[in-house]
Amino acid sequence: MMMSSFTKGLGCLFVGVTGSVALFGITVAQVFYYLWNYREDRCYLKAFVLTVCLLDVASTIFNADVPTLTVSRIRGMIDQPLSSSGFF
């Protein structure tokens, strides 16, 4: 069976997601380090750091979920469209 250029490109997508998750781990470690060692900083600065971290959490979740759903659809594991699953 011949693979299309689209399915060949999915390997690069997974490598990118793996790198993104590794960098996310570094981000979480930096946030914990900041919150532990700079307790005297003002609350609005801490809230800003936590907001940016939560946005990074959301971005990482969606970046990891899209390739998984794409591969599952290509292989026929998911029959219903995303809109009927109740998630979107």
N, CA and C atoms as a LAMMPS dump frame, in Angstrom:
ITEM: TIMESTEP
0
ITEM: NUMBER OF ATOMS
264
ITEM: BOX BOUNDS ff ff ff
-5.0000000000000000e+02 5.0000000000000000e+02
-5.0000000000000000e+02 5.0000000000000000e+02
-5.0000000000000000e+02 5.0000000000000000e+02
ITEM: ATOMS id mol type element x y z
1 1 1 N 0.845 -1.18 0
2 1 2 C 0 0 0
3 1 3 C 0.887 1.238 0
4 2 1 N 0.634 2.148 -0.898
5 2 2 C 1.407 3.381 -1.003
6 2 3 C 0.924 4.378 0.044
7 3 1 N 1.863 5.026 0.689
8 3 2 C 1.511 6.05 1.653
9 3 3 C 1.464 7.398 0.95
10 4 1 N 0.477 8.197 1.267
11 4 2 C 0.392 9.52 0.674
12 4 3 C 1.417 10.433 1.327
13 5 1 N 1.67 11.555 0.692
14 5 2 C 2.63 12.497 1.263
15 5 3 C 2.109 13.069 2.577
16 6 1 N 0.775 13.093 2.73
17 6 2 C 0.199 13.572 3.982
18 6 3 C 0.554 12.652 5.14
19 7 1 N 0.413 11.355 4.948
20 7 2 C 0.71 10.428 6.04
21 7 3 C 2.209 10.331 6.291
22 8 1 N 3.035 10.544 5.271
23 8 2 C 4.479 10.564 5.495
24 8 3 C 4.877 11.754 6.362
25 9 1 N 4.18 12.847 6.216
26 9 2 C 4.494 14.05 6.984
27 9 3 C 4.073 13.99 8.434
28 10 1 N 3.284 13.002 8.801
29 10 2 C 2.826 12.908 10.188
30 10 3 C 3.965 12.552 11.14
31 11 1 N 4.996 11.882 10.642
32 11 2 C 6.137 11.57 11.5
33 11 3 C 6.812 12.834 12.008
34 12 1 N 6.937 13.815 11.13
35 12 2 C 7.52 15.095 11.537
36 12 3 C 6.643 15.783 12.586
37 13 1 N 5.346 15.631 12.432
38 13 2 C 4.42 16.222 13.387
39 13 3 C 4.598 15.605 14.772
40 14 1 N 4.771 14.292 14.821
41 14 2 C 4.975 13.641 16.114
42 14 3 C 6.31 14.02 16.743
43 15 1 N 7.33 14.192 15.933
44 15 2 C 8.615 14.647 16.465
45 15 3 C 8.466 16.051 17.05
46 16 1 N 7.725 16.902 16.356
47 16 2 C 7.479 18.249 16.867
48 16 3 C 6.706 18.253 18.165
49 17 1 N 5.704 17.395 18.264
50 17 2 C 4.913 17.308 19.5
51 17 3 C 5.775 16.788 20.644
52 18 1 N 6.639 15.82 20.358
53 18 2 C 7.525 15.292 21.4
54 18 3 C 8.462 16.385 21.916
55 19 1 N 9.013 17.159 21.013
56 19 2 C 9.866 18.276 21.431
57 19 3 C 9.09 19.317 22.207
58 20 1 N 7.86 19.572 21.785
59 20 2 C 7.014 20.542 22.475
60 20 3 C 6.714 20.101 23.906
61 21 1 N 6.457 18.81 24.095
62 21 2 C 6.168 18.292 25.442
63 21 3 C 7.411 18.362 26.322
64 22 1 N 8.58 18.109 25.746
65 22 2 C 9.822 18.224 26.525
66 22 3 C 10.045 19.666 26.966
67 23 1 N 9.817 20.611 26.068
68 23 2 C 9.96 22.025 26.441
69 23 3 C 8.897 22.451 27.442
70 24 1 N 7.722 21.855 27.362
71 24 2 C 6.678 22.147 28.343
72 24 3 C 7.12 21.719 29.741
73 25 1 N 7.778 20.573 29.833
74 25 2 C 8.3 20.132 31.128
75 25 3 C 9.303 21.113 31.698
76 26 1 N 10.135 21.678 30.847
77 26 2 C 11.099 22.686 31.298
78 26 3 C 10.368 23.934 31.772
79 27 1 N 9.31 24.325 31.062
80 27 2 C 8.525 25.5 31.46
81 27 3 C 7.904 25.3 32.834
82 28 1 N 7.336 24.126 33.07
83 28 2 C 6.715 23.852 34.37
84 28 3 C 7.767 23.879 35.48
85 29 1 N 8.945 23.341 35.214
86 29 2 C 10.02 23.374 36.207
87 29 3 C 10.433 24.813 36.511
88 30 1 N 10.489 25.658 35.491
89 30 2 C 10.85 27.057 35.715
90 30 3 C 9.785 27.789 36.523
91 31 1 N 8.52 27.474 36.268
92 31 2 C 7.443 28.116 37.025
93 31 3 C 7.518 27.721 38.494
94 32 1 N 7.723 26.434 38.76
95 32 2 C 7.859 26.005 40.153
96 32 3 C 9.078 26.642 40.814
97 33 1 N 10.165 26.737 40.108
98 33 2 C 11.363 27.379 40.646
99 33 3 C 11.09 28.843 40.979
100 34 1 N 10.418 29.518 40.062
101 34 2 C 10.094 30.931 40.297
102 34 3 C 9.193 31.1 41.513
103 35 1 N 8.127 30.307 41.57
104 35 2 C 7.191 30.457 42.688
105 35 3 C 7.824 30.083 44.021
106 36 1 N 8.754 29.155 44.022
107 36 2 C 9.385 28.73 45.269
108 36 3 C 10.453 29.721 45.74
109 37 1 N 11.225 30.279 44.819
110 37 2 C 12.37 31.106 45.196
111 37 3 C 12.105 32.602 45.2
112 38 1 N 11.025 33.049 44.619
113 38 2 C 10.724 34.48 44.575
114 38 3 C 9.371 34.744 45.21
115 39 1 N 9.257 34.375 46.436
116 39 2 C 7.994 34.509 47.163
117 39 3 C 7.641 35.958 47.458
118 40 1 N 8.62 36.84 47.428
119 40 2 C 8.364 38.244 47.765
120 40 3 C 7.831 39.049 46.588
121 41 1 N 7.761 38.471 45.401
122 41 2 C 7.208 39.184 44.248
123 41 3 C 5.733 39.471 44.459
124 42 1 N 5.274 40.49 43.755
125 42 2 C 3.877 40.902 43.91
126 42 3 C 2.93 39.87 43.302
127 43 1 N 1.708 39.876 43.8
128 43 2 C 0.713 38.886 43.382
129 43 3 C 0.378 38.997 41.902
130 44 1 N 0.339 40.21 41.35
131 44 2 C -0.025 40.337 39.943
132 44 3 C 1.055 39.747 39.04
133 45 1 N 2.309 39.788 39.456
134 45 2 C 3.368 39.181 38.664
135 45 3 C 3.268 37.651 38.723
136 46 1 N 2.982 37.128 39.907
137 46 2 C 2.785 35.684 40.04
138 46 3 C 1.563 35.224 39.243
139 47 1 N 0.499 36.02 39.267
140 47 2 C -0.702 35.678 38.498
141 47 3 C -0.402 35.684 36.999
142 48 1 N 0.412 36.629 36.564
143 48 2 C 0.797 36.677 35.149
144 48 3 C 1.582 35.431 34.757
145 49 1 N 2.534 35.023 35.591
146 49 2 C 3.331 33.831 35.307
147 49 3 C 2.444 32.592 35.264
148 50 1 N 1.523 32.479 36.2
149 50 2 C 0.613 31.323 36.208
150 50 3 C -0.329 31.336 35.014
151 51 1 N -0.766 32.524 34.587
152 51 2 C -1.627 32.625 33.403
153 51 3 C -0.892 32.163 32.155
154 52 1 N 0.345 32.6 32.002
155 52 2 C 1.135 32.175 30.851
156 52 3 C 1.37 30.662 30.902
157 53 1 N 1.601 30.124 32.087
158 53 2 C 1.799 28.684 32.223
159 53 3 C 0.517 27.918 31.871
160 54 1 N -0.635 28.405 32.296
161 54 2 C -1.901 27.751 31.967
162 54 3 C -2.194 27.819 30.467
163 55 1 N -1.829 28.919 29.824
164 55 2 C -1.981 28.998 28.371
165 55 3 C -1.062 27.998 27.679
166 56 1 N 0.122 27.795 28.239
167 56 2 C 1.039 26.806 27.691
168 56 3 C 0.493 25.391 27.888
169 57 1 N -0.168 25.159 29.011
170 57 2 C -0.808 23.855 29.255
171 57 3 C -1.869 23.592 28.184
172 58 1 N -2.721 24.584 27.936
173 58 2 C -3.775 24.423 26.932
174 58 3 C -3.181 24.193 25.546
175 59 1 N -2.158 24.948 25.214
176 59 2 C -1.508 24.797 23.912
177 59 3 C -0.895 23.414 23.754
178 60 1 N -0.244 22.922 24.789
179 60 2 C 0.383 21.597 24.719
180 60 3 C -0.667 20.495 24.589
181 61 1 N -1.769 20.628 25.301
182 61 2 C -2.839 19.623 25.21
183 61 3 C -3.396 19.575 23.792
184 62 1 N -3.695 20.733 23.216
185 62 2 C -4.255 20.743 21.866
186 62 3 C -3.232 20.316 20.829
187 63 1 N -1.975 20.686 21.017
188 63 2 C -0.943 20.267 20.068
189 63 3 C -0.712 18.76 20.114
190 64 1 N -0.891 18.151 21.26
191 64 2 C -0.713 16.702 21.367
192 64 3 C -1.961 15.951 20.913
193 65 1 N -3.119 16.571 21.015
194 65 2 C -4.366 15.896 20.689
195 65 3 C -4.638 15.86 19.189
196 66 1 N -4.311 16.9 18.474
197 66 2 C -4.608 16.973 17.042
198 66 3 C -3.908 15.874 16.243
199 67 1 N -2.595 15.63 16.415
200 67 2 C -1.982 14.537 15.647
201 67 3 C -2.561 13.168 15.987
202 68 1 N -2.917 12.96 17.239
203 68 2 C -3.492 11.682 17.639
204 68 3 C -4.826 11.447 16.944
205 69 1 N -5.662 12.46 16.938
206 69 2 C -6.951 12.329 16.263
207 69 3 C -6.773 12.18 14.758
208 70 1 N -5.794 12.864 14.181
209 70 2 C -5.556 12.772 12.743
210 70 3 C -5.154 11.355 12.351
211 71 1 N -4.222 10.778 13.076
212 71 2 C -3.782 9.422 12.775
213 71 3 C -4.912 8.431 13.002
214 72 1 N -5.686 8.616 14.045
215 72 2 C -6.808 7.714 14.315
216 72 3 C -7.83 7.763 13.192
217 73 1 N -8.096 8.939 12.668
218 73 2 C -9.048 9.061 11.563
219 73 3 C -8.509 8.424 10.297
220 74 1 N -7.215 8.599 10.039
221 74 2 C -6.628 8.025 8.834
222 74 3 C -6.715 6.503 8.882
223 75 1 N -6.487 5.948 10.03
224 75 2 C -6.516 4.482 10.167
225 75 3 C -7.911 3.931 10.378
226 76 1 N -8.893 4.794 10.486
227 76 2 C -10.277 4.349 10.591
228 76 3 C -10.705 3.943 11.974
229 77 1 N -9.989 4.382 13.009
230 77 2 C -10.35 3.99 14.368
231 77 3 C -11.525 4.8 14.905
232 78 1 N -11.686 5.992 14.381
233 78 2 C -12.779 6.854 14.843
234 78 3 C -13.756 7 13.689
235 79 1 N -15.012 6.626 13.904
236 79 2 C -15.992 6.662 12.828
237 79 3 C -16.793 7.969 12.818
238 80 1 N -17.043 8.541 13.975
239 80 2 C -17.88 9.723 14.021
240 80 3 C -17.014 10.979 13.899
241 81 1 N -17.582 12.053 13.338
242 81 2 C -16.827 13.312 13.27
243 81 3 C -16.672 13.933 14.655
244 82 1 N -15.706 14.83 14.787
245 82 2 C -15.441 15.456 16.081
246 82 3 C -16.637 16.233 16.611
247 83 1 N -17.395 16.873 15.738
248 83 2 C -18.504 17.697 16.195
249 83 3 C -19.581 16.87 16.888
250 84 1 N -19.736 15.6 16.541
251 84 2 C -20.766 14.79 17.175
252 84 3 C -20.289 14.119 18.463
253 85 1 N -18.987 14.251 18.767
254 85 2 C -18.479 13.621 19.975
255 85 3 C -18.791 14.426 21.224
256 86 1 N -19.255 15.671 21.047
257 86 2 C -19.589 16.499 22.186
258 86 3 C -18.428 17.301 22.734
259 87 1 N -17.242 17.146 22.164
260 87 2 C -16.09 17.893 22.668
261 87 3 C -16.079 19.299 22.13
262 88 1 N -16.432 19.471 20.866
263 88 2 C -16.438 20.815 20.255
264 88 3 C -17.84 21.322 20.103
